[in-house]
Amino acid sequence: MSYFSAGLAMKEKTVIAITGGSGSGKTSVLHAIRSRFKPGQVCIISQDEYYQARTEQKADQHGYLNFDVPGALDLETFEQDILKLIDDQSVQRPVYLFNNEVEVNEVLIYKPAPVLVVEGLFLYARPSLVKMIDYSIYMHAKEDLKLIRRIKRDINERNYTLDEILHRYQNHVMPAYATYIRHLRERVDLVINNNEDYLKGLEILTAFIAAKIPPDRTVSHELS
């Protein structure tokens, strides 16, 4: 049982939490897991889709919205949706667009599965959410690599300028990492290092997920 896990009575689903600093590779690992399992085997849900509306976000003294605090997310709804999935109910959620006005706002449909993988910066911000987690994974990477990845993502996907990205990284991302995330590395069940690549850690995680899927579900988890 996880360091954090208090467990839910009679819970039949396995809940795996993936956290780590911005740019550590959490989203890439989610894509890799999704590609290795069939629908109905694993449900993957990210806190990125649960940010509050931009009109409800708080700005810092320079006018930049701060998405790197627990209050920036609708954690109550996130927790309720996790409970629904554990209770075999499907969940719908609109894609959060951040600063990208070009993208079309799609609706994601999450369907229950034996294994539920949840990802986010603030998975451990609410004790009631922590109790649902059975196993915890921490993505680790060097600070310079995380910053480079963050710059590439925010320019290509979120239409931020370099000045905006660097300001947020220094004033929002790093303080949040120091306060809410960094200490988790010493307490999780598995640390996946992603300084070069995460394939060995992914192999371990994929094999573990496969072991948690009932035999009547056909598993496909070959690593490329």
Residue pairs with C-beta under 8 A, 6 or more apart in sequence:
1 7
1 134
2 133
2 134
2 135
2 136
2 188
2 189
3 136
3 187
3 188
3 189
4 124
4 130
4 133
4 136
4 187
5 130
5 131
5 133
5 134
5 135
5 136
6 130
6 131
7 131
7 134
8 86
8 131
8 132
11 86
11 132
12 114
13 85
13 86
13 112
13 113
13 114
13 115
13 116
14 114
14 115
14 116
14 134
14 135
14 212
15 82
15 86
15 116
15 118
15 132
15 133
15 134
15 135
16 115
16 116
16 117
16 118
16 133
16 134
16 135
16 136
16 137
16 205
16 209
17 118
17 119
17 123
17 124
17 133
17 135
17 136
17 137
18 26
18 29
18 30
18 117
18 118
18 119
18 137
18 138
18 139
19 26
19 119
19 120
19 121
19 123
19 124
19 136
19 137
19 138
19 139
19 181
19 184
19 188
20 26
20 138
20 139
20 140
20 141
20 181
21 121
21 139
21 141
21 146
21 173
21 177
21 181
21 182
22 68
22 121
22 146
22 150
22 169
22 173
22 177
23 141
23 145
23 146
23 147
23 148
23 149
23 150
23 153
24 139
24 140
24 141
24 146
24 194
25 139
25 141
25 149
25 192
25 194
25 198
26 119
26 120
26 139
27 46
27 48
27 119
28 194
28 198
29 119
29 139
29 192
29 198
29 202
29 205
30 44
30 46
30 117
30 119
32 198
32 202
32 206
33 42
33 44
33 117
33 202
33 205
33 206
33 209
34 42
34 44
36 206
36 220
36 221
36 222
36 223
37 209
37 210
37 213
37 219
37 220
37 221
38 217
38 218
38 219
38 220
39 111
40 111
40 113
40 217
41 113
41 114
41 115
41 213
41 217
41 219
42 113
42 114
42 115
42 116
42 117
42 209
42 213
43 85
43 110
43 111
43 112
43 113
43 115
43 116
43 117
44 117
44 119
45 81
45 82
45 85
45 91
45 110
45 116
45 117
45 118
45 119
46 118
46 119
46 120
47 73
47 75
47 78
47 118
47 119
47 120
47 121
47 122
47 123
48 96
48 119
48 120
49 93
49 94
49 95
49 96
49 108
50 73
50 74
50 75
50 77
50 78
50 93
50 96
50 120
51 57
51 67
51 72
51 73
51 74
51 96
51 98
52 71
52 72
52 73
52 74
54 65
57 65
57 66
57 67
57 72
58 65
58 66
58 69
58 71
58 72
59 65
59 66
60 66
60 171
60 172
62 167
62 171
64 164
64 167
64 168
64 171
64 172
66 72
66 168
66 171
66 172
67 98
67 168
67 172
68 121
68 168
68 172
68 173
68 175
68 176
69 172
69 176
70 122
70 125
70 180
73 120
73 122
75 122
75 125
75 126
75 129
78 120
78 129
79 126
79 128
79 129
79 132
81 91
81 93
81 110
82 116
82 118
82 129
82 132
83 132
84 90
84 91
85 91
85 110
85 112
85 113
85 116
86 112
86 116
86 132
87 112
88 112
89 112
90 109
90 110
90 111
90 112
91 109
91 110
92 107
92 108
92 109
92 110
93 107
93 108
93 110
94 105
94 106
94 107
94 108
95 103
95 105
95 106
95 107
95 108
97 103
97 105
98 157
98 158
99 158
99 159
99 160
100 157
100 158
100 159
101 159
102 159
114 212
114 213
114 214
114 217
115 209
115 212
115 213
117 209
118 133
121 176
121 180
121 181
122 180
123 129
123 130
123 133
124 130
124 180
124 184
125 180
135 189
135 190
135 208
136 184
136 187
136 188
136 189
136 190
137 188
137 189
137 190
137 191
137 192
137 205
138 184
138 185
138 188
138 190
138 191
138 192
139 192
139 194
139 198
140 185
140 191
140 192
140 193
140 194
140 195
141 149
141 193
141 194
141 195
142 195
145 194
145 195
147 169
150 165
150 169
150 173
151 162
151 165
151 166
154 160
154 164
154 165
155 161
155 162
155 165
160 168
185 191
190 201
190 204
190 205
191 201
192 198
192 201
192 202
192 205
193 201
194 201
199 223
202 223
203 223
206 221
206 223
207 221
209 221
210 219
210 221
213 219
